[in-house]
Amino acid sequence: MWTAPDSQLHYAPDPGFYEAPAGFVPPPSSSDDDRATRLRLIRSRRVGPATYLRLLAEHGSAKAALDALPDVAAAAGVKGYEPCPEPVVKAELRAAARAGARMICLGDPDYPDHLAEIPDAPPILWAMGQASLMARPCVAIVGTRNASSLGARMVRKLTAELGEAGFTVVSGLARGIDALAHAASLPTGTIAVMAGGVDVVYPVENADLAAQITQNGLRLSEQPLGLQPQARHFPRRNRIVSGLAQGVIVIEAAARSGSLITARLAADQGREVMAVPGHPMDSRASGGNILLRDGATLIRSADDVIEALGTPATPLREAVPDTASIEEAKPNPPTDPLEARILAALGPVPIAEDQLVRDLQTTPRDLAQSLAVLELSGRLRRAPGGMVHLTGN
């Protein structure tokens, strides 16, 4: 198994009043009032996962822990401390109800076992979609936001194979590799871990994809509803991506990137770190190649992943909609060969028209004519800068 070398790629947990107690798992939430109190506790200032667990372990319930919090803060030298106001939590609960999000507390039966194992497991998760996907074997796929044509083809092929093998695919709903992995695994099960609120899609260009994930997969976040993601939220998101999975696969990542932060977190969590090799002169492959140099498992196909992680015992498509009904809902395939090739090359992530000309070995004129037909039929959309992408139909 790959071991992360010393580097500046670190995730720093939120500072709190305590360190986490070893081996303590909270009891299941007992009522709506208890869940609301747990939410208020974790939303209080300077209460991170470690402090949350210590308070519950020492005081026995979320209510008792919340009552004790001002004294704990005073003992730590914080004067005039007040827990999260009750109206703030009530507003978050109303927002969750409007969005159709469900709260899952650490200790509840449907909280994912793999994620509960990590030392800074999120005390509260908001879920939109099929939470049962977290109970299946999961593998995370991460990579660059600027995927090459070869990288895009690799992620589509690998993700489809892993889905067919029975894995749920986890990623972060970012541009590029993340979005491609989610789109390819929609028929077999995918989990998108959000950096902001579970109801806030970032980047906005992935709104259609996020809507499909809500219907056929799972959106997940530990952040308050409505929170717009900031730079500091992404490393925290990445620990959940790796924590849900048995292993993390890196496909095209720069030497200093969020994907390598996820790889380091995976190693710290005892997960398998894997990477797809790339050309030495392509900067997008430098991070993955560094991982391979340092001992990560080399991935050429799903067979390599299965050899590293084992074959999932969970039946394929458990709790996932029947793919036959999905296929029936799709429009009839185009009869023009070039139009069919365009649709096969496109995904939810916008791609430049001149890139399609090169990939499909066609002429700009022929491509433009076929794009116009596909746009009029509602199969694709145009984006600024001469970019096109699938509509999700």
Disulfide bonds with the S-S distance in Angstrom:
none
